[in-house]
Each structure stands twice: as structure tokens, then as C-alpha cells.
Amino acid sequence: MVAPGGEALRGVIGAFHHMIQTEGFFSLYKGLLPSIVSMAPSGAVFYGLYDILKSAYCTHLKGGKESNT
């Protein structure tokens, strides 16, 4: 692995060490907020839809009685 300045880095640990030395510890977390923001809506839709379908399926199995499991 070669850093933008041309220095050779020794694997992932070397890259982490180089990032911490040159840009600081919090450089390891660059891009975290955009990732969370982009994944939150899909997670909300997935789990919301899962709960709705699970409730409908449990109601169908119980013959019309609502189940909390």
C-alpha cells in the first residue's frame, strides 16, 4: 500500500498509523455521518415493513386474533 505522498505503508495497521499521525485520530471516522444518514431511511422502512407483515401474518394464523409475538 502506498500513501498519497509516496510513502510505503505496511498493510492496514500501517495505513491506520499513517492516518492518525498525519490527520489525527478522528480521521478514522471521516464519512461516518453520511453513511449513517444514507442507511437510516432504508433501515426504518425495512423494520417498519417487517413489523407490519409480521403482525398481519400472526393475525392470519390466529384466525383474526392479534398476537404480540
N, CA, C and O atoms as CSV, one atom per row, in Angstrom:
chain,resi,resn,atom,element,x,y,z
A,1,MET,N,N,0.851,-1.175,0.000
A,1,MET,CA,C,0.000,0.000,0.000
A,1,MET,C,C,0.897,1.238,0.000
A,1,MET,O,O,1.874,1.294,0.747
A,2,VAL,N,N,0.576,2.219,-0.822
A,2,VAL,CA,C,1.387,3.431,-0.902
A,2,VAL,C,C,0.502,4.626,-0.594
A,2,VAL,O,O,-0.581,4.773,-1.161
A,3,ALA,N,N,0.975,5.485,0.315
A,3,ALA,CA,C,0.246,6.687,0.703
A,3,ALA,C,C,0.335,7.720,-0.417
A,3,ALA,O,O,1.202,7.617,-1.284
A,4,PRO,N,N,-0.564,8.726,-0.407
A,4,PRO,CA,C,-0.543,9.738,-1.466
A,4,PRO,C,C,0.809,10.430,-1.639
A,4,PRO,O,O,1.146,10.836,-2.750
A,5,GLY,N,N,1.595,10.573,-0.560
A,5,GLY,CA,C,2.908,11.213,-0.654
A,5,GLY,C,C,3.992,10.297,-1.186
A,5,GLY,O,O,5.113,10.748,-1.423
A,6,GLY,N,N,3.689,9.025,-1.379
A,6,GLY,CA,C,4.647,8.081,-1.907
A,6,GLY,C,C,5.263,7.180,-0.858
A,6,GLY,O,O,6.047,6.294,-1.197
A,7,GLU,N,N,4.924,7.385,0.436
A,7,GLU,CA,C,5.493,6.530,1.473
A,7,GLU,C,C,4.842,5.155,1.414
A,7,GLU,O,O,3.639,5.035,1.178
A,8,ALA,N,N,5.639,4.130,1.628
A,8,ALA,CA,C,5.110,2.774,1.644
A,8,ALA,C,C,4.487,2.505,3.016
A,8,ALA,O,O,5.097,2.789,4.046
A,9,LEU,N,N,3.293,1.969,3.023
A,9,LEU,CA,C,2.613,1.625,4.265
A,9,LEU,C,C,2.593,0.122,4.400
A,9,LEU,O,O,2.464,-0.592,3.405
A,10,ARG,N,N,2.722,-0.372,5.634
A,10,ARG,CA,C,2.756,-1.811,5.853
A,10,ARG,C,C,1.370,-2.316,6.222
A,10,ARG,O,O,1.083,-2.518,7.402
A,11,GLY,N,N,0.510,-2.522,5.240
A,11,GLY,CA,C,-0.814,-3.087,5.459
A,11,GLY,C,C,-1.795,-2.121,6.097
A,11,GLY,O,O,-1.592,-0.907,6.099
A,12,VAL,N,N,-2.863,-2.691,6.638
A,12,VAL,CA,C,-3.949,-1.899,7.216
A,12,VAL,C,C,-3.474,-1.166,8.464
A,12,VAL,O,O,-3.801,0.004,8.663
A,13,ILE,N,N,-2.706,-1.852,9.303
A,13,ILE,CA,C,-2.212,-1.228,10.537
A,13,ILE,C,C,-1.310,-0.048,10.197
A,13,ILE,O,O,-1.380,0.995,10.848
A,14,GLY,N,N,-0.480,-0.202,9.200
A,14,GLY,CA,C,0.376,0.896,8.759
A,14,GLY,C,C,-0.429,2.070,8.233
A,14,GLY,O,O,-0.076,3.225,8.472
A,15,ALA,N,N,-1.514,1.781,7.514
A,15,ALA,CA,C,-2.373,2.838,7.000
A,15,ALA,C,C,-3.063,3.576,8.152
A,15,ALA,O,O,-3.146,4.804,8.143
A,16,PHE,N,N,-3.562,2.817,9.156
A,16,PHE,CA,C,-4.170,3.457,10.334
A,16,PHE,C,C,-3.151,4.350,11.040
A,16,PHE,O,O,-3.454,5.486,11.404
A,17,HIS,N,N,-1.960,3.830,11.226
A,17,HIS,CA,C,-0.904,4.591,11.912
A,17,HIS,C,C,-0.593,5.873,11.142
A,17,HIS,O,O,-0.460,6.942,11.737
A,18,HIS,N,N,-0.477,5.763,9.827
A,18,HIS,CA,C,-0.188,6.939,8.993
A,18,HIS,C,C,-1.317,7.970,9.080
A,18,HIS,O,O,-1.058,9.169,9.183
A,19,MET,N,N,-2.560,7.505,9.039
A,19,MET,CA,C,-3.693,8.431,9.120
A,19,MET,C,C,-3.721,9.155,10.462
A,19,MET,O,O,-3.947,10.364,10.514
A,20,ILE,N,N,-3.495,8.423,11.535
A,20,ILE,CA,C,-3.512,9.036,12.864
A,20,ILE,C,C,-2.380,10.035,13.000
A,20,ILE,O,O,-2.572,11.104,13.578
A,21,GLN,N,N,-1.203,9.710,12.480
A,21,GLN,CA,C,-0.063,10.620,12.567
A,21,GLN,C,C,-0.270,11.885,11.746
A,21,GLN,O,O,0.041,12.982,12.210
A,22,THR,N,N,-0.789,11.743,10.534
A,22,THR,CA,C,-0.870,12.899,9.638
A,22,THR,C,C,-2.147,13.715,9.801
A,22,THR,O,O,-2.119,14.939,9.674
A,23,GLU,N,N,-3.281,13.042,10.085
A,23,GLU,CA,C,-4.560,13.762,10.124
A,23,GLU,C,C,-5.248,13.731,11.476
A,23,GLU,O,O,-6.251,14.419,11.668
A,24,GLY,N,N,-4.737,12.955,12.412
A,24,GLY,CA,C,-5.349,12.867,13.725
A,24,GLY,C,C,-6.261,11.655,13.851
A,24,GLY,O,O,-6.653,11.042,12.858
A,25,PHE,N,N,-6.591,11.324,15.105
A,25,PHE,CA,C,-7.390,10.137,15.395
A,25,PHE,C,C,-8.757,10.173,14.716
A,25,PHE,O,O,-9.219,9.151,14.208
A,26,PHE,N,N,-9.404,11.325,14.701
A,26,PHE,CA,C,-10.764,11.411,14.165
A,26,PHE,C,C,-10.830,11.290,12.645
A,26,PHE,O,O,-11.921,11.249,12.077
A,27,SER,N,N,-9.681,11.233,11.985
A,27,SER,CA,C,-9.688,10.984,10.538
A,27,SER,C,C,-10.187,9.575,10.239
A,27,SER,O,O,-10.635,9.295,9.128
A,28,LEU,N,N,-10.108,8.682,11.236
A,28,LEU,CA,C,-10.613,7.320,11.043
A,28,LEU,C,C,-12.133,7.299,10.917
A,28,LEU,O,O,-12.702,6.325,10.424
A,29,TYR,N,N,-12.789,8.362,11.357
A,29,TYR,CA,C,-14.246,8.423,11.342
A,29,TYR,C,C,-14.802,9.331,10.247
A,29,TYR,O,O,-15.995,9.636,10.245
A,30,LYS,N,N,-13.955,9.763,9.323
A,30,LYS,CA,C,-14.447,10.578,8.203
A,30,LYS,C,C,-15.427,9.748,7.385
A,30,LYS,O,O,-15.140,8.595,7.063
A,31,GLY,N,N,-16.560,10.309,7.050
A,31,GLY,CA,C,-17.545,9.605,6.249
A,31,GLY,C,C,-18.546,8.803,7.060
A,31,GLY,O,O,-19.452,8.200,6.485
A,32,LEU,N,N,-18.409,8.779,8.385
A,32,LEU,CA,C,-19.337,8.012,9.206
A,32,LEU,C,C,-20.736,8.620,9.184
A,32,LEU,O,O,-21.720,7.900,9.015
A,33,LEU,N,N,-20.831,9.921,9.349
A,33,LEU,CA,C,-22.149,10.578,9.377
A,33,LEU,C,C,-22.906,10.405,8.056
A,33,LEU,O,O,-24.082,10.042,8.086
A,34,PRO,N,N,-22.281,10.648,6.903
A,34,PRO,CA,C,-23.019,10.409,5.653
A,34,PRO,C,C,-23.467,8.954,5.495
A,34,PRO,O,O,-24.536,8.695,4.942
A,35,SER,N,N,-22.670,8.016,5.970
A,35,SER,CA,C,-23.059,6.604,5.885
A,35,SER,C,C,-24.281,6.324,6.739
A,35,SER,O,O,-25.205,5.634,6.306
A,36,ILE,N,N,-24.287,6.856,7.948
A,36,ILE,CA,C,-25.427,6.649,8.842
A,36,ILE,C,C,-26.675,7.301,8.265
A,36,ILE,O,O,-27.753,6.708,8.284
A,37,VAL,N,N,-26.534,8.523,7.751
A,37,VAL,CA,C,-27.679,9.240,7.186
A,37,VAL,C,C,-28.227,8.501,5.969
A,37,VAL,O,O,-29.441,8.478,5.763
A,38,SER,N,N,-27.368,7.905,5.171
A,38,SER,CA,C,-27.847,7.206,3.973
A,38,SER,C,C,-28.487,5.859,4.310
A,38,SER,O,O,-29.338,5.383,3.559
A,39,MET,N,N,-28.097,5.239,5.420
A,39,MET,CA,C,-28.636,3.929,5.767
A,39,MET,C,C,-29.876,4.007,6.655
A,39,MET,O,O,-30.652,3.052,6.695
A,40,ALA,N,N,-30.083,5.097,7.357
A,40,ALA,CA,C,-31.197,5.201,8.302
A,40,ALA,C,C,-32.564,5.047,7.633
A,40,ALA,O,O,-33.386,4.284,8.140
A,41,PRO,N,N,-32.847,5.722,6.535
A,41,PRO,CA,C,-34.175,5.561,5.924
A,41,PRO,C,C,-34.467,4.133,5.466
A,41,PRO,O,O,-35.586,3.649,5.638
A,42,SER,N,N,-33.483,3.458,4.889
A,42,SER,CA,C,-33.732,2.091,4.435
A,42,SER,C,C,-33.948,1.157,5.619
A,42,SER,O,O,-34.765,0.239,5.536
A,43,GLY,N,N,-33.239,1.371,6.710
A,43,GLY,CA,C,-33.439,0.565,7.905
A,43,GLY,C,C,-34.814,0.777,8.502
A,43,GLY,O,O,-35.466,-0.173,8.936
A,44,ALA,N,N,-35.256,2.028,8.524
A,44,ALA,CA,C,-36.581,2.329,9.065
A,44,ALA,C,C,-37.675,1.667,8.225
A,44,ALA,O,O,-38.620,1.099,8.772
A,45,VAL,N,N,-37.548,1.739,6.913
A,45,VAL,CA,C,-38.540,1.119,6.030
A,45,VAL,C,C,-38.513,-0.397,6.192
A,45,VAL,O,O,-39.567,-1.026,6.285
A,46,PHE,N,N,-37.328,-0.986,6.228
A,46,PHE,CA,C,-37.211,-2.441,6.358
A,46,PHE,C,C,-37.874,-2.936,7.635
A,46,PHE,O,O,-38.705,-3.843,7.592
A,47,TYR,N,N,-37.511,-2.342,8.779
A,47,TYR,CA,C,-38.062,-2.831,10.046
A,47,TYR,C,C,-39.526,-2.460,10.224
A,47,TYR,O,O,-40.277,-3.214,10.843
A,48,GLY,N,N,-39.947,-1.321,9.699
A,48,GLY,CA,C,-41.361,-0.963,9.753
A,48,GLY,C,C,-42.209,-1.925,8.948
A,48,GLY,O,O,-43.249,-2.389,9.416
A,49,LEU,N,N,-41.765,-2.225,7.734
A,49,LEU,CA,C,-42.487,-3.158,6.879
A,49,LEU,C,C,-42.462,-4.567,7.468
A,49,LEU,O,O,-43.456,-5.289,7.389
A,50,TYR,N,N,-41.342,-4.959,8.051
A,50,TYR,CA,C,-41.243,-6.270,8.696
A,50,TYR,C,C,-42.277,-6.391,9.810
A,50,TYR,O,O,-42.951,-7.416,9.914
A,51,ASP,N,N,-42.411,-5.368,10.636
A,51,ASP,CA,C,-43.364,-5.412,11.747
A,51,ASP,C,C,-44.810,-5.484,11.245
A,51,ASP,O,O,-45.629,-6.216,11.801
A,52,ILE,N,N,-45.115,-4.731,10.204
A,52,ILE,CA,C,-46.468,-4.749,9.633
A,52,ILE,C,C,-46.796,-6.131,9.075
A,52,ILE,O,O,-47.865,-6.678,9.346
A,53,LEU,N,N,-45.870,-6.694,8.293
A,53,LEU,CA,C,-46.107,-8.010,7.695
A,53,LEU,C,C,-46.161,-9.107,8.755
A,53,LEU,O,O,-46.960,-10.037,8.642
A,54,LYS,N,N,-45.322,-9.006,9.779
A,54,LYS,CA,C,-45.344,-9.990,10.857
A,54,LYS,C,C,-46.678,-9.957,11.597
A,54,LYS,O,O,-47.241,-11.005,11.914
A,55,SER,N,N,-47.184,-8.751,11.872
A,55,SER,CA,C,-48.476,-8.628,12.550
A,55,SER,C,C,-49.596,-9.207,11.696
A,55,SER,O,O,-50.470,-9.909,12.206
A,56,ALA,N,N,-49.573,-8.913,10.393
A,56,ALA,CA,C,-50.605,-9.434,9.501
A,56,ALA,C,C,-50.534,-10.960,9.417
A,56,ALA,O,O,-51.568,-11.627,9.409
A,57,TYR,N,N,-49.343,-11.505,9.356
A,57,TYR,CA,C,-49.168,-12.960,9.278
A,57,TYR,C,C,-49.635,-13.639,10.563
A,57,TYR,O,O,-50.321,-14.660,10.514
A,58,CYS,N,N,-49.264,-13.073,11.714
A,58,CYS,CA,C,-49.683,-13.653,13.000
A,58,CYS,C,C,-51.201,-13.571,13.165
A,58,CYS,O,O,-51.821,-14.494,13.694
A,59,THR,N,N,-51.788,-12.486,12.719
A,59,THR,CA,C,-53.237,-12.344,12.788
A,59,THR,C,C,-53.919,-13.385,11.909
A,59,THR,O,O,-54.928,-13.971,12.300
A,60,HIS,N,N,-53.370,-13.610,10.732
A,60,HIS,CA,C,-53.913,-14.614,9.813
A,60,HIS,C,C,-53.817,-16.025,10.420
A,60,HIS,O,O,-54.756,-16.812,10.301
A,61,LEU,N,N,-52.695,-16.345,11.065
A,61,LEU,CA,C,-52.515,-17.666,11.655
A,61,LEU,C,C,-53.434,-17.897,12.846
A,61,LEU,O,O,-53.916,-19.010,13.052
A,62,LYS,N,N,-53.676,-16.859,13.623
A,62,LYS,CA,C,-54.502,-16.990,14.817
A,62,LYS,C,C,-55.988,-16.916,14.500
A,62,LYS,O,O,-56.820,-17.023,15.401
A,63,GLY,N,N,-56.317,-16.741,13.270
A,63,GLY,CA,C,-57.735,-16.685,12.886
A,63,GLY,C,C,-58.390,-15.363,13.248
A,63,GLY,O,O,-59.566,-15.318,13.607
A,64,GLY,N,N,-57.613,-14.282,13.149
A,64,GLY,CA,C,-58.202,-12.965,13.427
A,64,GLY,C,C,-57.808,-12.382,14.763
A,64,GLY,O,O,-58.085,-11.210,15.018
A,65,LYS,N,N,-57.161,-13.166,15.638
A,65,LYS,CA,C,-56.743,-12.657,16.944
A,65,LYS,C,C,-55.353,-12.052,16.802
A,65,LYS,O,O,-54.468,-12.658,16.197
A,66,GLU,N,N,-55.159,-10.864,17.354
A,66,GLU,CA,C,-53.871,-10.158,17.316
A,66,GLU,C,C,-52.866,-10.862,18.239
A,66,GLU,O,O,-53.209,-11.229,19.363
A,67,SER,N,N,-51.646,-11.047,17.771
A,67,SER,CA,C,-50.600,-11.665,18.585
A,67,SER,C,C,-49.485,-10.665,18.812
A,67,SER,O,O,-49.153,-9.908,17.899
A,68,ASN,N,N,-48.902,-10.635,19.985
A,68,ASN,CA,C,-47.825,-9.694,20.299
A,68,ASN,C,C,-46.448,-10.313,20.121
A,68,ASN,O,O,-45.458,-9.692,20.507
A,69,THR,N,N,-46.346,-11.484,19.565
A,69,THR,CA,C,-45.032,-12.120,19.396
A,69,THR,C,C,-44.496,-11.945,18.020
A,69,THR,O,O,-43.402,-12.422,17.719
